């Protein structure tokens, strides 16, 4: 009997599971394995905001990897994280006039809850009113249609 996806701790095993799920047209298994893979990336973070950020980063990098057909790291995002920190990265993403590539990739897959904008709304107490307003406006069309996301007022 196969072990539950929630018990996987090896990213390579999860990626293999995702590849097999995709080949077998099992979107449900792909999505569960994808979410577990993202969760593993943030597990070492003690601050819940940082944990969420690293899950978002892992999601973006995995979708980039799939899009490019080779392992792809979000080097510019990681450099910005190192230089400015989690809160400023999220603030900048939300207030940028155009959505990031990560936002587009994640929302196209129905994963709006893994965007930086969603994290801004989830942690309103840490962000400017401008960032909150921009994040809400950018997410509105995606939250309305996604079955996996609960709208945040």
MDTraj code that builds the backbone (N, CA, C; nanometers):
import mdtraj as md
import numpy as np

residues = "UNK UNK UNK UNK UNK UNK UNK UNK UNK UNK UNK UNK UNK UNK UNK UNK UNK UNK UNK UNK UNK UNK UNK UNK UNK UNK UNK UNK UNK UNK UNK UNK UNK UNK UNK UNK UNK UNK UNK UNK UNK UNK UNK UNK UNK UNK UNK UNK UNK UNK UNK UNK UNK UNK UNK UNK UNK UNK UNK UNK UNK UNK UNK UNK UNK UNK UNK UNK UNK UNK UNK UNK UNK UNK UNK UNK UNK UNK UNK UNK UNK UNK UNK UNK UNK UNK UNK UNK UNK UNK UNK UNK UNK UNK UNK UNK UNK UNK UNK UNK UNK UNK UNK UNK UNK UNK UNK UNK UNK UNK UNK UNK UNK UNK UNK UNK UNK UNK UNK UNK UNK UNK UNK UNK UNK UNK UNK UNK UNK UNK UNK UNK UNK UNK UNK UNK UNK UNK UNK UNK UNK UNK UNK UNK UNK UNK UNK UNK UNK UNK UNK UNK UNK".split()
xyz = np.array([
    [0.0843, -0.1170, 0.0000],
    [0.0000, 0.0000, 0.0000],
    [0.0895, 0.1242, 0.0000],
    [0.0559, 0.2208, -0.0827],
    [0.1346, 0.3433, -0.0940],
    [0.1152, 0.4297, 0.0302],
    [0.2223, 0.4997, 0.0677],
    [0.2117, 0.5868, 0.1846],
    [0.1379, 0.7150, 0.1469],
    [0.0724, 0.7758, 0.2445],
    [0.0027, 0.9020, 0.2176],
    [0.1023, 1.0102, 0.1757],
    [0.0583, 1.0994, 0.0899],
    [0.1444, 1.2067, 0.0404],
    [0.1963, 1.2913, 0.1566],
    [0.1176, 1.3078, 0.2588],
    [0.1579, 1.3900, 0.3731],
    [0.2784, 1.3328, 0.4480],
    [0.3138, 1.2079, 0.4224],
    [0.4278, 1.1458, 0.4896],
    [0.5570, 1.1551, 0.4091],
    [0.5501, 1.2023, 0.2872],
    [0.6706, 1.2169, 0.2060],
    [0.7585, 1.3269, 0.2632],
    [0.8896, 1.3017, 0.2665],
    [0.9853, 1.4017, 0.3140],
    [1.0968, 1.4265, 0.2132],
    [1.0963, 1.3538, 0.1045],
    [1.2007, 1.3666, 0.0029],
    [1.1451, 1.4386, -0.1196],
    [1.1981, 1.5579, -0.1506],
    [1.1493, 1.6318, -0.2672],
    [1.1597, 1.5542, -0.3990],
    [1.2649, 1.4716, -0.4125],
    [1.2812, 1.3936, -0.5356],
    [1.1665, 1.2940, -0.5510],
    [1.1297, 1.2289, -0.4427],
    [1.0178, 1.1346, -0.4471],
    [0.8876, 1.2070, -0.4825],
    [0.8694, 1.3251, -0.4270],
    [0.7482, 1.4022, -0.4574],
    [0.7453, 1.4449, -0.6031],
    [0.8591, 1.4867, -0.6562],
    [0.8634, 1.5257, -0.7980],
    [0.8345, 1.4058, -0.8881],
    [0.8853, 1.2881, -0.8504],
    [0.8542, 1.1663, -0.9270],
    [0.7046, 1.1365, -0.9214],
    [0.6483, 1.1513, -0.8040],
    [0.5041, 1.1302, -0.7877],
    [0.4256, 1.2292, -0.8740],
    [0.4704, 1.3540, -0.8766],
    [0.4039, 1.4560, -0.9583],
    [0.4136, 1.4217, -1.1076],
    [0.5309, 1.3757, -1.1508],
    [0.5475, 1.3366, -1.2914],
    [0.4533, 1.2214, -1.3276],
    [0.4459, 1.1231, -1.2397],
    [0.3571, 1.0090, -1.2650],
    [0.2102, 1.0513, -1.2637],
    [0.1755, 1.1385, -1.1721],
    [0.0375, 1.1868, -1.1646],
    [0.0009, 1.2623, -1.2922],
    [0.0933, 1.3426, -1.3405],
    [0.0686, 1.4179, -1.4642],
    [0.0502, 1.3213, -1.5821],
    [0.1370, 1.2217, -1.5885],
    [0.1295, 1.1224, -1.6964],
    [-0.0038, 1.0469, -1.6938],
    [-0.0557, 1.0233, -1.5738],
    [-0.1808, 0.9479, -1.5577],
    [-0.3038, 1.0382, -1.5493],
    [-0.2838, 1.1682, -1.5741],
    [-0.3935, 1.2653, -1.5666],
    [-0.4631, 1.2650, -1.4306],
    [-0.3839, 1.2555, -1.3248],
    [-0.4366, 1.2593, -1.1885],
    [-0.4013, 1.3939, -1.1259],
    [-0.4786, 1.4954, -1.1637],
    [-0.4540, 1.6303, -1.1137],
    [-0.4645, 1.6379, -0.9621],
    [-0.5511, 1.5569, -0.9029],
    [-0.5665, 1.5585, -0.7584],
    [-0.4380, 1.5154, -0.6880],
    [-0.3746, 1.4122, -0.7394],
    [-0.2499, 1.3637, -0.6799],
    [-0.1374, 1.4630, -0.7073],
    [-0.1335, 1.5178, -0.8293],
    [-0.0313, 1.6177, -0.8618],
    [-0.0408, 1.7352, -0.7652],
    [-0.1609, 1.7844, -0.7449],
    [-0.1817, 1.9011, -0.6590],
    [-0.1415, 1.8710, -0.5146],
    [-0.1783, 1.7535, -0.4630],
    [-0.1408, 1.7175, -0.3248],
    [0.0110, 1.7042, -0.3106],
    [0.0749, 1.6415, -0.4094],
    [0.2204, 1.6256, -0.4047],
    [0.2896, 1.7614, -0.4190],
    [0.2362, 1.8469, -0.5045],
    [0.2903, 1.9816, -0.5232],
    [0.2840, 2.0599, -0.3925],
    [0.1694, 2.0545, -0.3266],
    [0.1538, 2.1266, -0.1998],
    [0.2490, 2.0716, -0.0936],
    [0.2665, 1.9414, -0.0903],
    [0.3590, 1.8820, 0.0070],
    [0.5020, 1.9268, -0.0225],
    [0.5392, 1.9293, -0.1500],
    [0.6717, 1.9752, -0.1897],
    [0.6950, 2.1180, -0.1423],
    [0.5970, 2.2029, -0.1590],
    [0.6081, 2.3428, -0.1159],
    [0.6197, 2.3524, 0.0357],
    [0.5435, 2.2716, 0.1058],
    [0.5472, 2.2711, 0.2519],
    [0.6851, 2.2328, 0.3030],
    [0.7485, 2.1376, 0.2376],
    [0.8817, 2.0950, 0.2812],
    [0.9820, 2.2097, 0.2743],
    [0.9699, 2.2954, 0.1750],
    [1.0642, 2.4063, 0.1579],
    [1.0607, 2.5018, 0.2773],
    [0.9439, 2.5227, 0.3340],
    [0.9319, 2.6179, 0.4435],
    [0.9417, 2.5577, 0.5823],
    [0.9571, 2.4284, 0.5922],
    [0.9519, 2.3614, 0.7230],
    [1.0562, 2.4095, 0.8233],
    [1.1718, 2.4511, 0.7771],
    [1.2790, 2.4906, 0.8682],
    [1.2621, 2.6321, 0.9232],
    [1.1638, 2.7033, 0.8761],
    [1.1424, 2.8412, 0.9183],
    [1.0553, 2.8440, 1.0444],
    [1.1008, 2.9150, 1.1454],
    [1.0235, 2.9211, 1.2701],
    [0.9125, 3.0264, 1.2623],
    [0.9347, 3.1330, 1.1882],
    [0.8338, 3.2385, 1.1732],
    [0.7319, 3.1944, 1.0685],
    [0.6033, 3.1918, 1.1028],
    [0.5021, 3.1476, 1.0064],
    [0.5006, 3.2292, 0.8772],
    [0.5307, 3.3583, 0.8852],
    [0.5348, 3.4421, 0.7644],
    [0.6473, 3.3980, 0.6723],
    [0.7607, 3.3666, 0.7311],
    [0.8748, 3.3205, 0.6512],
    [0.8461, 3.1824, 0.5935],
    [0.7820, 3.0982, 0.6720],
    [0.7456, 2.9645, 0.6243],
    [0.6545, 2.9765, 0.5027],
    [0.5539, 3.0624, 0.5122],
    [0.4627, 3.0834, 0.3992],
    [0.5372, 3.1373, 0.2773],
    [0.6300, 3.2306, 0.3007],
    [0.7064, 3.2888, 0.1904],
    [0.7868, 3.1804, 0.1180],
    [0.8540, 3.0953, 0.1937],
    [0.9346, 2.9908, 0.1325],
    [0.8475, 2.8876, 0.0600],
    [0.7280, 2.8642, 0.1087],
    [0.6348, 2.7765, 0.0362],
    [0.5976, 2.8398, -0.0973],
    [0.5729, 2.9707, -0.0955],
    [0.5410, 3.0439, -0.2184],
    [0.6587, 3.0383, -0.3154],
    [0.7781, 3.0591, -0.2643],
    [0.8984, 3.0536, -0.3470],
    [0.9167, 2.9150, -0.4080],
    [0.8950, 2.8111, -0.3292],
    [0.9074, 2.6738, -0.3797],
    [0.8045, 2.6472, -0.4897],
    [0.6839, 2.6971, -0.4711],
    [0.5797, 2.6787, -0.5726],
    [0.6211, 2.7456, -0.7030],
    [0.6679, 2.8681, -0.6936],
    [0.7115, 2.9422, -0.8116],
    [0.8260, 2.8691, -0.8817],
    [0.9260, 2.8259, -0.8069],
    [1.0399, 2.7576, -0.8680],
    [1.0000, 2.6244, -0.9311],
    [0.9071, 2.5532, -0.8707],
    [0.8632, 2.4270, -0.9296],
    [0.7894, 2.4523, -1.0609],
    [0.7045, 2.5532, -1.0645],
    [0.6333, 2.5852, -1.1884],
    [0.7292, 2.6371, -1.2954],
    [0.8303, 2.7131, -1.2555],
    [0.9338, 2.7556, -1.3512],
    [1.0075, 2.6347, -1.4084],
    [1.0400, 2.5414, -1.3213],
    [1.1095, 2.4197, -1.3640],
    [1.0254, 2.3433, -1.4658],
    [0.8982, 2.3286, -1.4383],
    [0.8100, 2.2583, -1.5318],
    [0.7978, 2.3344, -1.6632],
    [0.7865, 2.4637, -1.6541],
    [0.7728, 2.5473, -1.7741],
    [0.8979, 2.5396, -1.8618],
    [1.0163, 2.5428, -1.7981],
    [1.1424, 2.5454, -1.8714],
    [1.1981, 2.4072, -1.9058],
    [1.1412, 2.3040, -1.8463],
    [1.1883, 2.1687, -1.8735],
    [1.3229, 2.1375, -1.8105],
    [1.3656, 2.2195, -1.7160],
    [1.4907, 2.1973, -1.6433],
    [1.4809, 2.2687, -1.5089],
    [1.5607, 2.2270, -1.4140],
    [1.5584, 2.2884, -1.2819],
    [1.5873, 2.4379, -1.2943],
    [1.4972, 2.5175, -1.2417],
    [1.5112, 2.6630, -1.2517],
    [1.4908, 2.7248, -1.1143],
    [1.5911, 2.7982, -1.0697],
    [1.5836, 2.8688, -0.9428],
    [1.5453, 3.0145, -0.9694],
    [1.4742, 3.0726, -0.8775],
    [1.4343, 3.2132, -0.8874],
    [1.5457, 3.2976, -0.8254],
    [1.6565, 3.3089, -0.8959],
    [1.7755, 3.3736, -0.8408],
    [1.7521, 3.5200, -0.8037],
    [1.6821, 3.5940, -0.8880],
    [1.6579, 3.7348, -0.8572],
    [1.5681, 3.7487, -0.7339],
    [1.4707, 3.6611, -0.7231],
    [1.3828, 3.6627, -0.6064],
    [1.4618, 3.6294, -0.4803],
    [1.5464, 3.5302, -0.4883],
    [1.6277, 3.4920, -0.3724],
    [1.7260, 3.6026, -0.3338],
    [1.7808, 3.6712, -0.4337],
    [1.8715, 3.7820, -0.4048],
    [1.7961, 3.8969, -0.3366],
    [1.6764, 3.9253, -0.3853],
    [1.5960, 4.0312, -0.3236],
    [1.5597, 3.9933, -0.1799],
    [1.5262, 3.8685, -0.1584],
    [1.4965, 3.8203, -0.0231],
    [1.6161, 3.8433, 0.0685],
    [1.7336, 3.8104, 0.0205],
    [1.8550, 3.8269, 0.1008],
    [1.8806, 3.9743, 0.1324],
    [1.8571, 4.0610, 0.0351],
    [1.8879, 4.2032, 0.0520],
    [1.7797, 4.2820, 0.1244],
    [1.6535, 4.2461, 0.1046],
    [1.5441, 4.3284, 0.1577],
    [1.4575, 4.2591, 0.2620],
    [1.4607, 4.1274, 0.2679],
    [1.3789, 4.0549, 0.3643],
    [1.2405, 4.0222, 0.3103],
    [1.1712, 3.9374, 0.3828],
    [1.0412, 3.8850, 0.3405],
    [0.9367, 3.9960, 0.3267],
    [0.9224, 4.0777, 0.4282],
    [0.8154, 4.1778, 0.4280],
    [0.8317, 4.2756, 0.3118],
    [0.9534, 4.3244, 0.2897],
    [0.9733, 4.4211, 0.1813],
    [0.9536, 4.3564, 0.0443],
    [0.9938, 4.2306, 0.0281],
    [0.9690, 4.1602, -0.0991],
    [0.8196, 4.1542, -0.1277],
    [0.7428, 4.1150, -0.0291],
    [0.5984, 4.1032, -0.0480],
    [0.5344, 4.2393, -0.0726],
    [0.5784, 4.3394, -0.0006],
    [0.5282, 4.4753, -0.0196],
    [0.5544, 4.5206, -0.1643],
    [0.6758, 4.4982, -0.2115],
    [0.7116, 4.5388, -0.3477],
    [0.6305, 4.4634, -0.4524],
    [0.6121, 4.3349, -0.4330],
    [0.5334, 4.2571, -0.5299],
    [0.3913, 4.3107, -0.5386],
    [0.3332, 4.3358, -0.4229],
    [0.1937, 4.3797, -0.4201],
    [0.1764, 4.5175, -0.4840],
    [0.2710, 4.6068, -0.4604],
    [0.2544, 4.7443, -0.5086],
    [0.3120, 4.7664, -0.6485],
    [0.3771, 4.6672, -0.7041],
    [0.4296, 4.6787, -0.8401],
    [0.3127, 4.6972, -0.9369],
    [0.3309, 4.7801, -1.0359],
    [0.2205, 4.8098, -1.1286],
    [0.1767, 4.6879, -1.2091],
    [0.2659, 4.5954, -1.2314],
    [0.2316, 4.4739, -1.3069],
    [0.2541, 4.3515, -1.2192],
    [0.1740, 4.2478, -1.2390],
    [0.1961, 4.1258, -1.1606],
    [0.3291, 4.0606, -1.1973],
    [0.3869, 3.9913, -1.1018],
    [0.5120, 3.9203, -1.1257],
    [0.4850, 3.7946, -1.2089],
    [0.5918, 3.7395, -1.2636],
    [0.5793, 3.6134, -1.3372],
    [0.5285, 3.5036, -1.2437],
    [0.5746, 3.5066, -1.1192],
    [0.5289, 3.4079, -1.0215],
    [0.3793, 3.4161, -0.9993],
    [0.3270, 3.5370, -0.9870],
    [0.1827, 3.5548, -0.9700],
    [0.1088, 3.4946, -1.0886],
    [0.1547, 3.5257, -1.2092],
    [0.0887, 3.4743, -1.3294],
    [0.0931, 3.3221, -1.3356],
    [0.2094, 3.2639, -1.3096],
    [0.2215, 3.1172, -1.3142],
    [0.1310, 3.0509, -1.2101],
    [0.1320, 3.1042, -1.0899],
    [0.0532, 3.0439, -0.9825],
    [-0.0968, 3.0575, -1.0061],
    [-0.1407, 3.1736, -1.0485],
    [-0.2852, 3.1916, -1.0698],
    [-0.3341, 3.1126, -1.1911],
    [-0.2496, 3.0966, -1.2917],
    [-0.2890, 3.0153, -1.4075],
    [-0.3124, 2.8701, -1.3668],
    [-0.2436, 2.8253, -1.2643],
    [-0.2600, 2.6884, -1.2133],
    [-0.3677, 2.6799, -1.1052],
    [-0.4353, 2.7914, -1.0775],
    [-0.5385, 2.7909, -0.9741],
    [-0.4820, 2.7903, -0.8335],
    [-0.3624, 2.8460, -0.8170],
    [-0.2937, 2.8445, -0.6884],
    [-0.2771, 2.9854, -0.6322],
    [-0.3832, 3.0634, -0.6370],
    [-0.3779, 3.2020, -0.5895],
    [-0.3368, 3.2104, -0.4429],
    [-0.3672, 3.1087, -0.3653],
    [-0.3330, 3.1104, -0.2228],
    [-0.1830, 3.0940, -0.1982],
    [-0.1064, 3.0709, -0.3036],
    [0.0388, 3.0609, -0.2909],
    [0.1104, 3.1831, -0.3479],
    [0.0365, 3.2878, -0.3768],
    [0.0984, 3.4102, -0.4284],
    [0.1422, 3.5007, -0.3139],
    [0.2359, 3.5873, -0.3450],
    [0.2791, 3.6871, -0.2476],
    [0.1655, 3.7788, -0.2082],
    [0.0792, 3.8105, -0.3039],
    [-0.0347, 3.8981, -0.2755],
    [-0.1269, 3.8356, -0.1713],
    [-0.1460, 3.7062, -0.1788],
    [-0.2284, 3.6376, -0.0803],
    [-0.1642, 3.6475, 0.0585],
    [-0.0315, 3.6359, 0.0625],
    [0.0387, 3.6468, 0.1909],
    [0.0257, 3.7873, 0.2499],
    [0.0227, 3.8881, 0.1639],
    [0.0019, 4.0245, 0.2117],
    [-0.1341, 4.0337, 0.2808],
    [-0.2369, 3.9782, 0.2179],
    [-0.3708, 3.9835, 0.2770],
    [-0.3818, 3.8985, 0.4028],
    [-0.3102, 3.7898, 0.4044],
    [-0.3120, 3.7007, 0.5206],
    [-0.2439, 3.7654, 0.6412],
    [-0.1487, 3.8539, 0.6152],
    [-0.0703, 3.9179, 0.7214],
    [-0.0817, 4.0700, 0.7134],
    [-0.2034, 4.1184, 0.7060],
    [-0.2297, 4.2618, 0.6866],
    [-0.1585, 4.3526, 0.7855],
    [-0.1414, 4.3066, 0.9059],
    [-0.0813, 4.3907, 1.0092],
    [0.0630, 4.4296, 0.9784],
    [0.1250, 4.3656, 0.8826],
    [0.2656, 4.3913, 0.8494],
    [0.2846, 4.4789, 0.7251],
    [0.1736, 4.5155, 0.6577],
    [0.1868, 4.5811, 0.5283],
    [0.1118, 4.7133, 0.5226],
    [0.1560, 4.7971, 0.4299],
    [0.0961, 4.9295, 0.4116],
    [-0.0454, 4.9160, 0.3553],
    [-0.1294, 5.0160, 0.3782],
    [-0.2633, 5.0158, 0.3168],
    [-0.2564, 5.0066, 0.1642],
    [-0.1547, 5.0678, 0.1049],
    [-0.1396, 5.0615, -0.0411],
    [-0.1143, 4.9180, -0.0873],
    [-0.0303, 4.8446, -0.0156],
    [-0.0008, 4.7059, -0.0513],
    [-0.1246, 4.6179, -0.0346],
    [-0.1971, 4.6392, 0.0721],
    [-0.3188, 4.5611, 0.0980],
    [-0.4219, 4.5861, -0.0113],
    [-0.4422, 4.7111, -0.0446],
    [-0.5387, 4.7470, -0.1481],
    [-0.4987, 4.6896, -0.2842],
    [-0.3705, 4.7008, -0.3190],
    [-0.3219, 4.6494, -0.4473],
    [-0.3327, 4.4971, -0.4532],
    [-0.2975, 4.4312, -0.3440],
    [-0.3049, 4.2844, -0.3397],
    [-0.4492, 4.2377, -0.3549],
    [-0.5390, 4.3050, -0.2857],
    [-0.6806, 4.2696, -0.2932],
    [-0.7326, 4.2863, -0.4359],
    [-0.6974, 4.3969, -0.4994],
    [-0.7436, 4.4233, -0.6365],
    [-0.6873, 4.3211, -0.7346],
    [-0.5610, 4.2868, -0.7198],
    [-0.4984, 4.1919, -0.8118],
    [-0.5540, 4.0508, -0.7928],
    [-0.5837, 4.0150, -0.6706],
    [-0.6318, 3.8792, -0.6414],
    [-0.7810, 3.8600, -0.6669],
    [-0.8578, 3.9664, -0.6623],
    [-1.0043, 3.9562, -0.6679],
    [-1.0551, 3.8626, -0.7772],
    [-1.0122, 3.8754, -0.9007],
    [-1.0670, 3.7858, -1.0035],
    [-1.0259, 3.6402, -0.9850],
    [-0.9155, 3.6173, -0.9192],
    [-0.8659, 3.4801, -0.9011],
    [-0.9287, 3.4125, -0.7799],
    [-0.9582, 3.4893, -0.6775],
    [-1.0206, 3.4317, -0.5589],
    [-1.1659, 3.3965, -0.5859],
    [-1.2305, 3.4720, -0.6704],
    [-1.3709, 3.4496, -0.7011],
    [-1.3932, 3.3176, -0.7725],
    [-1.2938, 3.2728, -0.8509],
    [-1.3137, 3.1533, -0.9312],
    [-1.2454, 3.0282, -0.8762],
    [-1.1519, 3.0436, -0.7831],
    [-1.0765, 2.9273, -0.7365],
    [-1.1491, 2.8478, -0.6316],
    [-1.1607, 2.7154, -0.6518],
    [-1.2286, 2.6300, -0.5540],
    [-1.1445, 2.6080, -0.4286],
    [-1.0151, 2.6338, -0.4341],
    [-0.9271, 2.6030, -0.3225],
    [-0.9000, 2.7224, -0.2322],
    [-0.9560, 2.8365, -0.2651],
    [-0.9206, 2.9583, -0.1937],
    [-1.0424, 3.0217, -0.1304],
    [-1.0284, 3.0572, -0.0051],
    [-1.1321, 3.1305, 0.0636],
    [-1.0995, 3.2785, 0.0537],
    [-1.1920, 3.3606, 0.0052],
    [-1.1624, 3.5034, -0.0051],
    [-1.1296, 3.5644, 0.1298],
    [-1.0392, 3.6592, 0.1265],
    [-1.0001, 3.7301, 0.2482],
    [-1.0572, 3.8702, 0.2369],
    [-1.1384, 3.9090, 0.3337],
    [-1.2035, 4.0403, 0.3304],
    [-1.1050, 4.1529, 0.3381],
])
top = md.Topology()
chain = top.add_chain()
for i, resn in enumerate(residues, 1):
    res = top.add_residue(resn, chain, resSeq=i)
    for name in ("N", "CA", "C"):
        top.add_atom(name, md.element.get_by_symbol(name[0]), res)
traj = md.Trajectory(xyz[None], top)
